[in-house]
Amino acid sequence: MVIFVFSVIVYLLLAWSGNGIDMAEVIIGIVLGAILAFAAKVWNPRKFFSFYGLNPARWGMFIIYLFGPFLLGMIKANLDVAMRVITGKIRPGIVRINSGLKGTLATTMLANSITLTPGTLTVDISEDPEGGNLFYIHWINVTDENPEEGLVYGTFGKWARRVAE
Amino acid sequence: MNALIILFLIVGTLFNFLGTVALYRFPDVYTRLHGTTKCTTFGSIFTSAAVVLFALQKLASSGEGRFGTLAVHAVIAVAALLITNPTGAHAIARAAHRSGIMPKFAVVDRLAEDQKKKGGVSA
């Protein structure tokens, strides 16, 4: 369902010519969205008719996250990496962190946030036998070999839990 | 308004330039990915923001619908970039580690340690 809704919205945004939308465009969008939704059914058949991922409160939270802590973290990260490009001061390493996240959506969101923010890059993810997902993160400036969550990616873990789990 | 657009273009180009410099400066594939993913994403966001501002300004002054389309398309491009860029970097880093390229000058490599441990248990 979420795939269908999103394909239709994005199609209409792309087809919009600035003066209103033809009925034909809406029909084409709905047909294309249905085709895409059916094509993606293979990956999670159980969620095909559910409204998973369409909760407006969570989307509101996601937008707050995107323009609040995420944007700030990204600006900091870019200044930091830019300084490192110029000065060449690095101390890289791969560290392991248990995020405590279980859902695939939350994991994806956190992994992408990590890659785009302060000197960190997600290399691999595996499941911890004790629960939660283990993140292997390439960190450009290792200050602690067994770091806590907060030291590496700040409050992103909490936000991912709040928005997507 | 024009000054703001030019400022955004300059900042965006600067970050894209730094991302390219990072490719030459850094020693191995992982650190290079840092430079290329972060700096180019951030730079492209700024250039796209300049496009959006330009389009909105034209829309307000001329009222032609095609400038609204331009702004919407730029926003969609940024959204696609924000999703695909980190995903691609993650895929490259994972593939590099799996094919045995170790990070240079690394002070710690937990992933390799854990893989060795797992291999030891199963073998």
Interface residues (C-beta under 8 A of the other chain):
Chain A: V10 L13 L14 W16 S17 G18 N19 M74 I75 A77 N78 V81 A82 V85 I86 G88 I90 R91 P92 G93 I94 V95 R96 A111 N112 T115 L116 G119 L121 T122 V123 D124 S126 Y136 H138 I140 V142 E145
Chain B: F15 L18 V21 A22 R25 F26 P27 D28 Y30 T31 L33 H34 G35 T37 K38 C39 T41 F42 E64 G65 R66 F67 G68 T69 V72 H73 I76 L82 I83 N85 P86 T87 A89 H90 A93 R94 H97 P103 K104 F105 A106 V107 V108 D109 R110 L111 A112 D114
